Amino acid sequence: MSQRVDPTLAREIEKFGKGTWNECFHCGNCTAVCPLTEQGFLFPRKGYRAIQMGLKDTIEKSVEPWLCYYCGDCSTTCPRNANPGETMMTLRRYLTSVYDWTGLAKKIYTSKLFEIAAIIVLALVVLVLYVSNTFYPSGEGSWIGDDGGVLINNIAPWKTIHIGDWAMAALLAFLLITNIFNMWMKIIIKDKSLKVPFYAYFTEIFSLAWNFFTQHKINKCDNSKTYWLLHLYLMLSYVVLFTMIVFFLEWFQTDTIHPVWHPQRLLGYIATIGLFTGIFYFINNRLKKSRENSKYSHYTDWTFLTLLFLTTLTGILLHFFRIYGMPVATYITYLIHLMVLVPMLMIEVPFSKWSHLAYRPFAIYFANVKKSALKRQGKL
C-alpha cells in the first residue's frame, strides 16, 4: 500500500528531541542487540527508516517506540553513534503529540516558554479558587482539635476540595480516553493491511492490566533489575496517592490524628518514600549521566521531576504541619501544594511524561492484538 512521503518529517520530529537520523546506515546492529524486539515488531531500525524516508503514516501507526524501555544497549553498541535509544524516546514524545487532539502536547514538548506559562496559569487558577473557597485561620486557638492537630477541614473542607478533585479527574479521564481512542484509530483501524478479529480485544485484555501494574518487560533488558524496581515503586506510589486523594479524600484528609501504624498514615508514608526514592534516583542519574538513558535530558524531563519533587515535599510538610498543630503553616502549605499538584497532573498526565504510563501498556496491548490477528492469518 502506497503512502505519501513527507520531506519535512525529520525536521518535525527533531523538535521533540535529539535528532541523529542521518548517522544511521542501517547495519541492523541495534535491532540485533535489543532484547525486546521480536518477529513482526522490529526496532529501532524500523523507526530510522521511516524517518529518513518521510513515512509519516508508518510512524503514526507504529507501536514499536512504546515497546522500547530504553535500556540503552542499542546506543552503546551503535557503530555510528546514531543514538537509537534516544531516537525511540523522541518518537514517543512525537507520538504523544500525534494522539493528542488538542494540540497542547506538541506545544508543551516543543516550547519551554509555553510549558512554563501553562504551569503559571494553572497555578494562578488554583490560587483564586483556593482563596475563594477556604478559610484563613485568624485566631489559631479555634483551629486546633482536642488531639493537638489542626482542624484541616475547618480550613479547607474536604467536600469542597473533593469537588475540585472529581472535576479534575473527570477532565483527565476524558483527555486520556479520547487520546487513547485516537491512538487505537491510528494503530489498528487505519492499518488496512491487517484485519483484527473482535475476539482478540478480549483474549489480550489481561496483558493491558499486567503491563500497566508490573512494567515487567524492563526485566528483559540487561542490568535493569534496580531500575525496574525503582520505576515500579515510583509508579505504584503515585497511583496509591492519586487513588487516596481522588476516591478516598474523606478518609485521607481527616481532622483525627491516627497512630503511625494506622493504614492511612502507613500508606501515605510508604508512598511518599517511594516518590522521594524514585525522584532522587532519576535526578542523580540525569546529573551524573551514569546510565545511557540519562545522558540526554529533554527540558520536560526536568519539569516533571521538579513538579513531582515539589508536590511530594509540600505534601509531607502539610502532613506534619497539620499533626503538630500549625494552622497558618498548614493553610499556606496546602495552597502551595495544590498550586504545584494541579499543574503537574493537568500537564503531565494527558500531555507529557505521565501519559507514557497509559500509552505504553495500551501499545503493548494493541501489539498483542495485532500478533493475534497475524497468527490467525498465518503471517506470524
C-alpha positions in Angstrom: 0.0 0.0 0.0 1.5 3.3 -1.1 1.7 6.4 1.1 2.7 10.0 0.6 6.3 10.9 1.5 6.6 13.9 3.9 10.0 15.5 3.3 9.6 17.7 6.4 9.0 14.7 8.8 12.6 14.5 10.0 12.7 18.2 10.8 9.3 18.0 12.6 10.3 15.0 14.8 13.6 16.7 15.6 11.7 19.4 17.5 10.8 16.7 20.1 14.3 15.7 21.0 17.8 14.7 19.8 17.8 14.0 16.1 20.6 12.0 14.6 18.7 10.4 11.7 21.4 10.7 9.0 24.1 8.9 11.1 22.2 5.6 10.8 23.3 3.5 7.8 21.0 0.5 8.6 23.6 -2.0 9.8 20.8 -3.6 11.9 23.0 -3.9 15.0 20.5 -2.0 17.2 17.7 -4.4 16.3 20.0 -7.4 16.8 21.1 -6.5 20.3 17.7 -5.4 21.6 16.2 -8.0 23.9 12.7 -6.7 23.4 12.5 -6.7 19.6 10.6 -9.7 18.1 9.2 -11.0 14.9 6.7 -8.5 13.4 7.9 -5.7 15.7 11.4 -4.7 14.9 13.1 -1.6 16.3 14.9 0.8 16.5 16.0 0.4 12.9 12.4 0.5 11.5 11.9 3.9 13.1 15.0 5.3 11.5 14.0 4.0 8.1 10.6 5.6 8.3 12.0 9.0 9.5 14.6 9.1 6.7 12.1 8.2 4.1 9.5 10.6 5.3 6.9 7.9 6.0 4.7 9.8 8.4 1.8 7.3 8.3 4.2 4.5 9.2 5.4 6.4 12.2 1.9 7.4 13.4 0.6 3.8 13.3 3.7 2.2 14.8 3.7 0.7 18.3 7.5 0.0 18.3 8.6 3.1 20.0 6.4 2.2 23.0 7.7 -1.4 23.1 11.2 0.1 23.9 12.0 0.6 27.5 15.3 2.4 26.8 17.9 0.2 28.3 20.4 1.9 26.1 22.1 -1.3 24.7 21.4 -0.2 21.1 23.0 3.2 21.7 26.1 1.8 23.4 26.7 -0.6 20.5 25.8 1.6 17.6 28.9 1.9 15.4 27.8 5.3 14.1 26.8 6.9 17.4 23.3 7.5 16.0 21.8 7.1 19.5 18.9 4.9 18.6 17.7 4.7 22.2 17.1 8.4 22.4 15.5 8.3 19.0 12.9 5.9 20.4 12.3 8.4 23.3 12.0 11.3 20.8 9.4 9.2 18.8 7.4 8.6 22.0 7.2 12.4 22.6 6.2 12.9 18.9 3.6 10.2 19.1 2.2 11.7 22.3 1.5 14.8 20.3 0.0 12.8 17.4 -2.5 11.1 19.7 -3.4 14.4 21.4 -6.3 16.0 19.5 -6.0 19.3 21.5 -2.5 20.2 20.1 -1.3 21.0 23.6 1.2 18.1 23.8 3.0 19.4 20.8 3.2 22.9 22.3 4.4 21.6 25.6 7.1 19.4 24.0 8.4 22.0 21.6 8.1 25.2 23.6 9.7 25.6 27.0 8.1 29.0 27.3 4.6 27.6 26.7 5.1 24.8 29.3 6.2 27.4 31.9 3.3 29.7 31.0 0.8 26.8 31.3 2.1 25.9 34.8 1.8 29.5 35.9 -1.7 30.0 34.6 -3.0 26.8 36.2 -1.3 27.7 39.5 -3.0 31.1 39.4 -6.4 29.5 38.8 -5.8 27.2 41.8 -4.8 30.3 43.9 -8.0 32.1 43.1 -10.2 29.0 43.7 -8.4 28.2 47.0 -8.6 31.6 48.5 -12.3 31.9 47.4 -13.4 28.6 49.0 -11.2 28.2 52.1 -10.8 29.9 55.5 -7.7 31.5 56.7 -7.0 30.8 60.4 -7.0 34.3 62.0 -7.3 33.0 65.6 -5.1 29.9 65.9 -6.7 28.6 69.1 -10.0 27.9 67.4 -8.3 25.8 64.7 -6.8 23.2 66.9 -8.5 19.9 67.8 -8.5 18.1 71.1 -5.6 15.9 70.0 -3.5 19.0 69.2 -3.7 18.7 65.5 -5.0 21.3 63.0 -8.7 21.0 62.2 -7.9 21.0 58.5 -11.5 20.6 57.3 -12.3 23.8 59.0 -9.7 25.5 56.9 -10.2 23.6 53.6 -13.4 21.4 53.8 -12.8 18.0 52.2 -16.1 18.2 50.4 -15.1 21.4 48.7 -11.7 20.1 47.8 -13.3 16.8 46.6 -15.4 18.7 44.1 -12.2 20.0 42.5 -10.7 16.5 42.7 -13.5 15.0 40.8 -13.7 17.8 38.2 -10.0 17.4 37.6 -10.2 13.6 37.5 -13.1 13.7 35.0 -11.2 16.1 32.7 -8.1 14.0 32.9 -10.0 10.8 32.2 -11.8 12.4 29.2 -8.5 13.7 27.7 -6.7 10.3 28.2 -9.6 8.2 26.9 -10.1 10.3 23.8 -6.3 10.4 23.1 -6.1 6.6 23.5 -9.1 6.3 21.2 -7.1 8.3 18.7 -4.2 6.1 19.3 -6.3 3.0 18.6 -7.7 4.5 15.4 -4.1 5.1 14.1 -2.6 1.8 15.1 -5.4 -0.6 14.5 -8.2 0.9 12.3 -6.1 2.8 9.8 -3.8 -0.2 9.2 -5.7 -1.6 6.2 -3.1 -4.4 5.8 -4.5 -6.3 8.8 -8.0 -7.3 9.8 -8.2 -7.7 13.6 -10.8 -10.2 14.9 -13.1 -8.8 17.5 -12.4 -11.6 20.0 -8.7 -10.6 20.1 -9.6 -7.5 22.1 -10.9 -9.7 24.9 -8.3 -12.5 24.7 -5.4 -10.0 25.1 -7.1 -7.7 27.7 -5.1 -9.2 30.6 -1.9 -8.0 29.1 -3.1 -4.4 29.4 -3.5 -4.6 33.2 -0.5 -6.8 33.7 1.9 -4.5 31.8 0.4 -1.4 33.5 0.9 -2.6 37.0 4.1 -4.6 36.6 6.2 -3.0 33.8 7.8 -6.4 33.7 9.2 -6.2 30.2 12.0 -4.0 31.6 13.4 -7.1 33.2 14.3 -8.5 29.8 16.9 -5.7 29.5 20.4 -6.4 30.9 21.3 -4.9 34.3 17.8 -3.4 34.7 16.6 -5.0 37.9 17.2 -2.0 40.1 15.8 0.4 37.5 12.7 -1.7 37.2 12.1 -1.9 40.9 12.5 1.8 41.5 10.4 2.6 38.4 7.7 0.3 39.6 7.9 1.6 43.2 7.6 5.2 41.9 4.7 4.4 39.7 2.7 2.5 42.3 3.4 5.2 44.9 1.9 7.8 42.6 -1.1 5.5 41.8 -1.7 4.9 45.5 -1.6 8.6 46.5 -3.7 9.6 43.5 -6.3 7.0 44.4 -6.4 8.1 48.0 -6.8 11.7 47.1 -9.4 11.3 44.3 -11.5 8.5 45.7 -10.9 8.4 49.5 -10.3 12.1 50.4 -12.7 12.0 53.4 -10.6 9.2 54.9 -7.3 10.7 53.8 -8.0 14.3 54.8 -9.2 13.8 58.4 -9.2 16.0 61.5 -8.3 12.9 63.5 -4.6 12.2 64.1 -4.2 8.5 63.7 -1.4 6.4 65.2 1.7 6.0 63.0 0.7 2.3 62.3 -2.8 3.3 61.1 -3.3 2.3 57.4 -4.0 5.9 56.4 -0.6 7.1 57.6 1.3 3.9 56.7 0.1 4.1 53.1 1.0 7.8 52.9 4.5 7.3 54.3 5.3 4.3 52.1 4.1 6.1 49.0 6.0 9.3 50.0 9.2 7.3 50.5 8.6 5.7 47.1 8.2 9.0 45.4 11.3 10.5 47.0 13.4 7.4 46.3 12.4 7.4 42.7 12.8 11.2 42.3 16.3 11.3 43.8 17.4 8.2 41.8 16.4 9.7 38.5 17.7 13.1 39.3 21.1 11.6 40.3 21.2 9.6 37.1 20.5 12.7 34.9 23.0 14.8 36.7 25.8 12.1 36.6 24.6 10.8 33.2 25.5 7.4 34.7 23.1 5.4 32.5 22.6 5.5 28.8 19.0 6.6 29.1 20.0 9.6 31.3 22.8 11.0 29.1 20.4 13.2 27.2 17.6 15.1 29.1 14.7 16.9 27.4 13.6 20.0 29.3 10.2 18.3 30.0 12.1 15.5 31.9 13.4 18.2 34.4 10.0 19.9 34.6 8.4 16.6 35.5 10.9 15.7 38.2 10.8 19.2 39.6 7.0 19.3 39.9 6.9 15.8 41.3 9.5 16.7 43.9 7.7 19.9 45.0 4.4 18.1 45.1 5.8 15.4 47.3 7.7 17.8 49.5 4.8 20.1 50.1 2.5 17.1 50.7 4.6 15.7 53.5 5.2 19.2 55.0 1.5 19.7 55.0 1.0 16.5 56.9 3.5 17.4 59.6 2.2 20.9 60.0 -1.3 19.5 60.5 -0.4 16.9 63.1 1.8 19.3 65.1 -0.9 22.0 65.3 0.4 24.7 63.0 -2.8 26.1 61.2 -1.3 29.1 59.4 1.6 26.9 58.0 -1.0 24.3 57.1 -3.1 26.7 55.2 -0.2 28.2 53.2 1.4 24.8 52.5 -1.9 23.4 51.4 -2.2 26.3 48.9 1.4 25.8 47.6 0.8 22.0 47.4 -2.3 22.4 45.2 -0.6 25.1 43.1 2.1 22.6 42.2 0.0 19.4 42.2 -2.8 20.6 39.8 -0.4 21.8 37.1 1.6 18.6 37.4 -1.4 16.4 36.9 -3.1 18.6 34.2 0.1 18.8 32.1 2.0 15.6 32.8 -0.9 13.1 32.8 -2.6 13.8 29.4 0.1 15.7 27.5 3.6 14.8 28.8 5.7 12.3 30.8 3.0 10.6 32.9 0.9 9.9 29.8 3.5 7.2 28.9 2.1 5.2 31.8 -1.1 4.8 29.8 0.3 4.8 26.2 2.9 2.1 26.8 0.6 -0.7 28.2 -2.0 0.2 25.6 0.6 0.0 22.8 1.7 -3.5 24.1 -2.0 -4.4 24.2 -2.5 -3.3 20.6 0.7 -5.1 19.6 -0.6 -8.3 21.2 -4.0 -7.8 19.4 -2.1 -7.4 16.1 0.0 -10.5 16.8 -3.2 -12.5 17.4 -4.5 -11.3 14.0 -1.2 -12.1 12.3 -1.2 -15.6 13.7 -4.8 -16.2 12.6 -3.8 -15.1 9.1 -0.7 -17.3 9.1 1.6 -14.3 8.8 3.5 -14.9 12.0 
